[in-house]
Amino acid sequence: MQGKFIVVEGLEGAGKSSVIDLIVARLKKAKINCITTREPGGTPMAEAIRECVKQPWQEQVAEETELMLMYAARKQLMVNQILPALASGQWVVGDRHDLSSQAYQGGGRQICVKTMQMLSDITLNGFKPCLTLYLDVQPEVGLERAKGRGALDRIELSGLAFFERTRQRYLELAAADKRIITIDAMQPIEQVHANVVATVENFLTC
Ligand code: TMP
């Protein structure tokens, strides 16, 4: 039987890592075999692309360059990890997926919908996660948390207005798709985790 793909999304500092740990633990409890992925990254070539997009460059990085690198990394991850795992019956828990490109490059960088759709079609051919948990956090709150973890990377240095547009696009896309569940990640962590567990339980029983 084909496995299922669950994705966790959100701005920097939204708390994705602990939520992913929680989901993996819940799947293990249900005796579901799963792997985790992260984007951009997750294969040797995609990890090299991750370094490339995050590091600062002494040249202008065109928005379309950033976009195409994100999709190049995603295609590598799809063909080498996600699709084979799902075909073998394993579940996949992803730290980011296509919704990140829609929000960061489509919303934040304001790349037009037509270009976004073309790259998404080439890379995914209509493939979509079964469930996405979007952890919603105000950019100021998330970036403050991210700063606490160390120096900010090239994307994290894009400025508050960029992250506000990114969050806005996340919220719009989540509101339009039943498979995307928005969780308020500014609540106390116990409450966030309780909402995550309830969402996963509901998905497992449906
Ligand atoms: P993170 O996984 O540590 O959050 O780092 C990934 C960074 O890349 C983060 O700033 C979000 C950004 N990103 C995009 O801009 N577009 C994408 O499609 C993906 C997957 C990530």
Boltz pocket constraint, residues with backbone or C-beta under 6 A from the ligand:
constraints:
  - pocket:
      binder: B
      contacts: [[A, 10], [A, 12], [A, 38], [A, 39], [A, 40], [A, 70], [A, 95], [A, 96], [A, 97], [A, 98], [A, 100], [A, 101], [A, 102], [A, 104], [A, 105], [A, 155], [A, 156]]
      max_distance: 6.0
